[in-house]
Amino acid sequence: MIATVVALFLTGFVSLVGQIVLLRELNVAFYGVELIYLVALGIWLLLTALGTLSGRREGSPSLGRTASLFLMFALFTPLGIVFLRASRIIFGGVPGAYLPFPLQMAALVIALAPAGLLSGLLFRTAAGLYAEKGRTLAGAYGIESAGALAGGLLATACLRFGIQNFPLALACGLVSAIAALLLFRGKDLPLRRSAAAVLTALLFLLLWQWAPLDRRMTAWNHPGLLATRDSPYGRITVAALSGQVSVFENDALAFETEGTQAEIFAHLAALQHPSPQRVLVLGGGVEGTLHELLQHKPAGIDAVEIDRVLIAMVRPHLPGNIQASLAHPAVHLILADPRRFLKESGAAYDLILVGMPEPSSGQTNRFYTREFFRECAARLTAGGIVALRLRTAENFWTPQLIRRTASIHRALASVFPEVLALPGTTTVITASFVPLPRSPEILDDRLRERGIRARQISPPYLRYLFTNDRRLEMEKRLKETGVQMNTDIRPVCYPYAVMIWLAKFFPKLAMTDLPGFGTEGKGPGKVWWLIGIGLALLFLLSRLRLSWRRTLLVAVAGFLGIVFEAVLILSYQAKEGVLYQDIGLLLMAFMAGLAFGAWTLKEAIRWTGLRQRPTRRWGFGLLAGFALLGFAVIGTVNGKDTGGLSLTAALIAAAGFLVAGILAYASLYGVRNQKQVIGPLYAADLLGGCLGSLLGSLLIPLFGLDGTVKGMIALAALSVLLI
């Protein structure tokens, strides 16, 4: 009994830690593109479901079989890290370029398949052992969720204390190998015990020497490597070649010291203000922006940086002029979240430069919304200016690029009466409550008066920016494009950024419109009514067999739980400027809800008796709980404040509690043999979560956070047909 409980607990523990390290490595291998991250999470859940179902035809579960699965997991998790770092070389990729899309997907599946399938097989085998003596699937689910909670705590602590991804992967493999060594019993398994002992010793040795191995693997893709380190926001890598220092975030070039992007951004913004004395720089200060701004002789510059690891690691390798700007008496370097700083700071600024990364993810989109621009406006002096930059195209803007930029332009215009866009490979957009210069003469005069020395910003370049036909044409198109403004509640900018990335591999997508994604005046349309009717018919059809109903019900619960979790995290992130460690705590709240719900509701349902009518009441009550939770989430999303970390964590835990409760209800209602429902119901839960993670990224931009939750309330109400 104790060995079975330990096996279930460790299954949840190593599965979650293995998932975290592999997904983080995928994020780096594919240049930090969040779409790959979401797809990878969905594929992991799908693989785990397939692993659960694949064990249905195996013989009776045993501790020896469970130990063998742990042994394989211990081997394949670190190998997945090694494969991902070598994948560009293996598939013949060009340095700095994306692999062809089919090869990217192949690398993703190859890296995740062994650990994902083994995770599902481990749960099915360990849960089968647990259920042999009359115990329930809900109980096994609760123990596994508790192990996952412990794994989440470990991963969060590792991030907080700076433990890197590669040694964490080795530690995960080591725990699996030790589990295998302890679970191998009997005289007929000496070879397997020896294999477990050898692998345990090898992983100990690799963990002892992780640092040089980690550096050597990173150098496969970064010749001239100076330093590399994982931060709470991604992997920071610094390389140098022929005097040029390049800084990479998740292997994508963040900036290099020989470029002119910093001077274009800084001078085009500062020259529009008659005398920028107080300047706020939100991100990008180490790129050289501060050095360029100091030429305008401001009285003070507050430079807010979100990633302290990046600053500490990159600073020693920067050129002398940039290092000098960081140490200048007028510069005050602040390590904080920019949105949190704007809320808490009482200072007023003549110029605010938003140098945050592109709005290509939920984390970065929050710096390009109407609510963020309102926070900036509250910190401006009379005549102050806000400036931001977006990567665009020099000559031809695709429909996706126009709509992405227009959604941000409209958000700015909803706050500021004056908005000026200067298009180029990097488009600089400024906004103010007072008129902005619409001709180059004023900027020419200020350029000379201030004695600005720059490589690209010059009187001819300024005349080119202001007088070419492209500027007027693009401003007109941005104003006339019928797209919703980008907001915290409805991040319409994000899906366009994803489509722009996909168009790199499928060029036709660049010219494809996205009906409904932020398009002004468009509602759900007939297709969504058809989906609702189709679901109703599917649920009615499932009533022909009880097994169909319970499987669909668990899948719907998994879907609802993941979508509620995503909405709450995005809302908290946008309003509170959440740190990565807080996100880890929120994810663990969901796992805690799962563990608590599985145990308490299993006992509550069994205590009330397993007769048909009383048990069905639990099903109705749990679906009503999802609806009530949805109304609470809508109130949180639409309110000015989230209620803090504790309220958000409580709501996420409630979502996990209800998901586990539905699984407990489905596994007990009309079930005599618990072993028969382990595979179908656990796989249904995972598949529902898989669909929730993939479709949630589409539903939230399309309907907004509150609209998505209203759809989930409707789905919960429709699911009454499954009770």
N, C-alpha and C positions, 0 to 999 in steps of 0.2 A: 504493500500500500504506500509506504513512504517513498520507495523508489519511483513509483508511478507518479506521485504528486510532484516529486523533484523533477522528473522528466518533463511533465507538463509545464511546470514553472520555467525551467530552462529553455523549453521550446519557445515560449513567448519572449524570453529574455534575448536569446541569440537571434531570433527572427527579426525583432525590431532593431537591434543594434546592427545586424547585417544589412537590413534594409537601409538604415540611415547612412552607413559608410558607403554603400554602393551608389545610392542616389546622389550623395554629395560628390562622389567621384565622377558620376555621369554628368553632373552639372559643370564640372571642369572640362571633361573630355569634349563636351559639345558647346564650349565657349559661353556658358552661363545663360543659354537661351531657356527661358522658363517653360516653353512649350515642351521641350524634351523632358524636363523634370516632371511635368504633369503626365505626359505619355508614359514615362518610366514608372511612375507610381501606379498608374492604371494597369500596366503590363505586369508589374510585380503582384498585384492583387489577383489578376487573371491567372498567372502562373501558380500562385499558391492555391487557388481554387482547383486548377487542373491537377496539382499534386495531391490534393485531398481526395478528388474523385478517382485518381488513378490507382489508389490503394484498395479500391472496393473489391477487386478480384483476388487480392492476396490472401494468404492463409491467415490463421489466427495471429493476432499481434503478440509480440514477445519483447522482453527487455533487450535481448540480443539484437533483434531487428532495429529497435529504437537506437541502441548504441551504434550500430553500423551507420544509421542515418546521421547521427551526430558527428561521426568520424568523417563522413563525406562533406558535411557542412563545414567542418573545421578546415578542410582542404580547399574547398572551392571559394569560400569568401575572400581570403587573401589573394587567391589566383585571379579573382574577378577584378581586383584593384590593379594587379600587374597587367592584365590583358587590356584594360581601358587605357592605361598610360601608354601602352605600346600599339594601340589600335591604329593610329594614324600611320605609323611605320609599317605595320602588317598589311594594311590595305593600300599602301602606296600613296598616301595623301601628300599634298603640297604643303610645306610649312606655312602656318598662318591661315590656311584656307579650309573651308568646310569639306568634309568627305561628301561624295555623292549621297543623296538622300537614302537610296536603298542600302548602301553600305553603312550609313549611320544607324539605320534601324537594325541591320544585321548585328552590328557591334553591340547595340543596346540589348538585344535579345540574348546574344551569346553570353554577355556579362551577367545578366539577371537570371537566366534560365536555371542553372544548377541550384543556386541558393533559393530561388523562389519555389521551384518544384519540391525541393527537400523540406522547405518550411511547411508546406501543405502536408507532405507525407509524414513528417514528424508529428504534427498535431493529430492526424487521423490515427496513427499507430499508438501514440501515448493516450489519446482519448479512448481508443478501443480497449486498452488495458484498464483504464479507469472505470469504464462502464461494464466490465465483465461481472462485477458482483452487485449489480443492481443500482449503481450510481448513474447519474444523469449527464447528458451532454452539457446542460447549463452549468453544472458544477465544474466540468472540465474546462469549459469556456471561461469561467471565472478565474480559475487557477492560471490558465494561459494568459489572460488579460493582466493579472497581477504580475506575472513575469515580464510582460511587455511594459508595464508601468515601471518596474525596476530597471529595465533596459533603457527606458526614456530618461529616468533620473540619472543613470550613469552617463549617457550621451550628453545630457545637458551639463552635468558637472564637468565633463571633459572639455566642452566648449568654453565654459566659464574659466577653467584653469589652464587653458592653452594647450591641451593635449591634442596632437595632430591626428588627421584622419587615418593615416597608414598604421601607426601603432594601435589605434583603436580597432582597426580591422584585424590586426594580429591578435589583440587581446580577445576579441570575439571568437576567433578561431581557436584560441587556447582554451577558453571556457568550454567550447564544444568538444575539444579533444579530451579534456579532463573528464567531462560528463561521460564520453564514450568509454574511457578507461575505467570509470567507477561502475558503469552499468553492465559491462561484459562480465558475465558470471558463468560458472560451470567449467568442467574440465575439457569440454570439446571446443573451446574457443581460444586456444593459446596463440594462434597466428594473429587473430584479430586483436587480442590484448597487446601483443607485441607491436603491431602496427600502430595502435593508439599510443603506446608508450613512446615509440620513435617519433611520431608526429608531434606529441606534446613536447618532447625535448627539442625538436627542430624549431617549433614556434617560440619556445623560450629563448633559444639562441637568436632567432631573427628579431624578437622584441628587444633583446639586449643591444643589437646592432642596427636598430631601425633608422637612425639618423643618416648615416652614409648611404644606406640603401634608398631611402626616400629621396635624397638629393640626386643620386645617380639616375633614378627613374625620371625625375623631373627634368633633368638635363637632356633626356632623349628628345624632348620637344623644345628645349630652350638652350641653344648654344650660347656660350658666354654667360651662363647662369651666375648671378651674384648671391642671391638669397631667395628663399621661398618659405612661406608660412601660411597656415590656415588661420583665418580670422572668423569671427562669428558671421561674417557677411560673404565669405568666399575665400578662394585661395589667391594670395598675393605673391607674385613672382617678379623679381627684378633681374634684368639681363643688361649687359653692356657690350657694344661692338663699335670699334673705331671712335671711341669718345662719346657715342650716343647712348644714353641710358633709356631703356624702355621698361615701362611698368605694365604688368598684365594683371587683370582681375578675372579669375576663372578662365585663364589662358587667352582671354580676349584683350587686345591692346587697349589699355585705358588712356595712356598718353606716352609721348616720348619727348625728350628734352630739346630736339632740334626742330620741332614743328613751330607753326605760327598760329595755331588755334587759340592759345591763351591770349596773345596780343590782340587778335581780331575781336574776341569776346570782350576783353577788358576795355579796350580803347573805344570801340563802337558804342559801348554803353556809357562810359565816363565822359566822352566828348559831348554827349547830348545834354549833360547837366552843366549849368554855368559855373558851379564851384562845389564839387563833391567833397565835403569835409568829413562827414561821417559815412563810412562804407561798411556794408555787411556782405560777406561772401559766404554763401551756403554751398560748400563742397567745391572741390577742384582747386583749392589754394596751392597745393603742392605742385600743380602742373606748370606754374609760372605766372598765374593770374595775379598773385600778390606783387610780384616783381614789377609787372606792367602797371598795376594800379598806383604803386608808390611814385611813379613818374608824374602823377597828377597832384602830388604833394597834399594828400588828405591829412587831417588832424589825427585820425585814427581809423583803423580797419579791424573789425571783428571777423575772424575767419573761423567758421563752424565746420568741423569735420566729424563725421559719424563713426569712422573706423579708426580707433586708436592703434590697432596693430599695423595698419597701412602706414600711418604717419611715422611710427617708431621704426619700422623696417626700411621704408623708402628714404627717409630723411638723410641718413649718412651717405647715400649714393647719389644724391642730387648735385647738379653743378653748383659752383660757388655762389653765383648770383641768386639762385633760388634759395639756397640755404641762408644767405644773408637776409633775404626778404622775410623769411620765417622768424629770424631773430631781430628784425628791425624794431626799434622802440615804439613805433606807431602801430605795430601789428599785435593783436591779442588773439592767440590761438585757443580755441574753445573746443573741447571734445564733448559733443552732445548730439542728440537728434535734432536736425534743423527745425522741424515743426514744433517740437517741445520747447526749443529755445525761443522761437517766435512767441509762443504763448506765455512763457515765463519772464522774458526780458521786458523791461520797461523802457529801453532805449529807443530813440528815433533816429532814422538814417536818411541821408540824402540819396543814397544809391544802394539797392539790394541786387546782387548778382546771384542767380540760381544756377550753380554749376553742377547739379546732381546728374547722375547717369540718365540715359534715355528712358522714357516711360514705357518700358517693354515688359514690366512685371508688376504684380500687385504691390511690391515693396517700393518701387521707384515711381509708379503712376501717381502716388499720393503727393508728389511734389509738383504736379501739373494740373491740379484741380481748382475749381472755383473756390472751395473752402480754403485751400492753401493760399491762393492769391488774396483772399480777404484778410488772412493773417498777415501777409506781407504789407497790404495796404494800411493796416493798423499800426505798422512800425515805420511809416514814411513821414518825413517832414513835409511841409507845404512845398510843392514843386518837386517832390522826390520821384525817383524813377525805379521801376522794377525791370530787370533784364533777364532773359533766359536764352538758351541756345538749343537748337535741334539739328541733328544730322539730316540733311536733305540731299537733293540732286541739283546740279548746277543749271541744267537746261530743261529736263523733262520730268514733271511730277506725275506719278501714276495716280489713279483714283484713290487707292488706299493711302498713299502718302498725303494727298490733299485732305482727305477726311481726317486722318490722324492729326495733322497740323491744324485743320479748321476747328476740331473739337477743343483744342487747347486755346486757339485764338478766340473762340467764342467764350470760353471760361474767363479769359483775361478781359474781354470786352464787357462782360457782365459786371465787372468790378470797376474797371477804369474806362473813362470816356475816350481816352486817347491811346491808341495802339499802333505801333509802327513795326513793320516786318521788313528786314533787309535780307533777301534770299541769296543763297550761295550753297556751296557744299556743306557749310554750316550756316544755318539761318539764325540770325540774331533778332529776337523780338523784344521790344521795349514797350512799357506801358506807364501811364502817369495820369494824374488828375488835371494837369496843365498841358497846353499844346506842346508837341514835340517837333524838333526841326524836320522839315520836309524837303530841305535842299542842302547841298554840301557846303555852302559858303560859311555858315556858322561853325561847322565842325572844322573846316580848313583854318579859320582864324584861331580857334582854340588850340588846334594842333601846334601851330607856330608859337602862340603865346606861352604855352606850357613847356615848350622845348621837348616834345615827345620824340624819342628815338625808337623807331620800329622798323622791322624788315619789310612788312607788307602794308601797314597802314600809312598811307601817303595821300597828298591832295589828289593825284590822278585816280588812285584807287577809290577814294571817297566819292569823287565825281562819277565814276563808273557805277558804284553801288546805287546812288540816288537818281541817276538820270537814265539808266538803261530801261528798256520797255518791260523787262522781266519783273521789276519791282511792282509797277502799277498793275500789271496783269495778275500777278500772284495775290496782291492785296485784294483785288476785285474778286478773284475766285474764292479766296478764303472767306470773304464776307457773304458771298452768294451761295456757298455750299450748304445745303440743307442737312445739317448734322447736329445732334444734340451736343451741348457743352459737356466737357469732361468734369465729373464731380466725384466726390468720395462715394456717394451712394450708387452712382451709375458710371463706372469707369469705362466709358465707351472708347477711350484712346487705346486701351490695352489690346483688344482683338485686332485692331488695325495694325498695331506694331507686330503682332504675331503673323498676320497675313503678309506684311512686308518681308518678314524673314522667310516665310515659306516660298515667296515669289523668287527667291534666289535659286531655288531648285525646280520650281514649276512656274516659269515666266508668265504663263497665261493668267495665273492668279493675280498678277499685278494689275490687270485690266478688268478684273471681275468685281462687280459690285457686291456688297454684303447687305442684302435686304434685311431691314430691321435692326441691324447693329448700329444703334445710335441715330438712325435716320429720323429726322424730325417729322412728327405727325403720323408715324406708322405704329400700329399696335400689333398684338399677337397675330392677327390674321386668321384665315381659314385653316391653315395648316395645324395650328395649335388646337383648334376645336376638333379637328380630325384625330389628333393624337389623343385628346381626352376621351373621345368616343371610342377609339381603338382600345385604350386601356380599360375602359368600362366593359367592353365586349370580352377582352382577354380575362378580366377578373371574373366575369359571369361564367365563361367557359371553364375556368379552373374549378368551379364549384362541382363539376362532375366527379372529381376525385379529391379526397381530403389531402393526399400527398402533394398534389399540385398547388392547392390553396396555401398550405403551410410553407412550401418552398417560395412561392411568389411573395407571401407576406414577409418572410425574413429578408428577401432581396429588397423589397420596398423599404423596410426598416433600415437596412444598411445604406441605401441611397439617401433617405431622409437624414440620417445621422451625419453622413459626410458633408452634405450640402449645408445643413445647419452649422456644422463646425466651421466650414469654409467662410460662410457669411459672417459669423461672429469674429473670426480671426481677422478678416479683412476690415471689418468695421473698427475693431479695436486698434488695429495697426494704423489705419488712416487717422484716427482721432487722437491717439495717445502717443504716436511715435514709438511704437513698441520695439524693444530690443529683441535680438534673436533669442536670448535666454528666456524672455517672457513668452515667446511663441512656443518654446519647448515646454514650459510649464502649462500652457494652454492645451497642448497636445496630450500631455500627461493627464490633464483633468479628464479628457475624453476616455483614456484608458482606465482611470480610476472609476469613472461612471460605469464602464463596461463590467469591471470586476465586481463592484458593489451591486449593480443591478442583477447580474447573473446569479449571485448567491442569495440575495434577499428575496427576489421575486420567485426564484425556484422554490424556496422554502414556503413563501406566502401562498403560492398557488397550490402546493401539495397540502398545506395545512387546511385550506378551504375545501379540499377534496377535488378529485379529478372527474367528477360527474360533468356531463355536457353543459348544462345551463350555467352553473357557477363558474366553470372554467372559461366559457365564452365571454363572461362579463369582464374577465381580466383582459381579454383581447380588445373589447370595446373601450375599456378604460385606458389602456396604453395608447391606442390611436387618438383618443381624446386628449391624452397627455401631450402627444406630438402637436395637436392643434393649439393647445394652450401655450406650449413652448413657442410655437410660431408667433403668436400674438405678443408674447414677451420679447421675442427677438426683434419684431418690428418696432416696438416701443424703444428698444435700445438703439437700433440703427437710426431711427429718425430723430432721436434726441440729440441735444448738443453734446452731451457727455455719454460715455459708455458705461459709467458706473464704476469704472476702475477694474483692476485685474481680478479682484475677488468675485464681482458680479459676473464678469465675462466667463471666468473659469467655472462658476456655478452653473451657468446656462449650458456651457459645453459639456460639463459632467452630467447634467440632466439629459442631454441628447444621447450620451453614451449609455446612461441608465435605461432609457426607453428602448434603445436598440437591443441591449442585452435582455430586457424584459420581454420583448417580442420573441426573441430566440428561445427564451425559457418557456414562454407560453406555447410556441409552435412545437417545441421538443417534447412537451408533456401532454398536449391535447390529442387524445386518440392514439397515443404511441405506447406500445407494449415492450418493444425491444429497442432500447436506446442506441445500441450499436448500429442499427439499420439507418438511423437518421443523422449520424455524425457527418458522413461525407456530404449528402445533399444539402443539409441546412447550413453547415459551415461554409461550403462552397457558395451557396446562395447569398450568404452574408457578405462574403468577399466580392462576389460579382456585383452585388448592389453597390458596395463601396467603390468598386472600379468604375461603374457607370457614373456614380456621383462625382468622383474626382475628375472624370473627363468632361461630362456634360455640364458640371457646375461651372467650369471655366468659360463655357459658352452662355449659360443661362444668366449668370451674374451681369456681364456687360450688356446683354440683350434686354433684360427686364429690370436691371438694377438690384441692389441688395434687398430692398423692401419688396419689390415685385417678385423676386425669386422666392422669398419666404411665403408670400401669398400663394404662389403656385404649389409650394410644399404643403401648405395647409389644405389646399384643394385635393392634393394627392392623398393626404392622410384621411380626409373625409371619404374619398372614393374607395380607399382600401377597406372600408367597412364591409364591402362585398366579399372580402377574403376571410372574414371571421365566421 
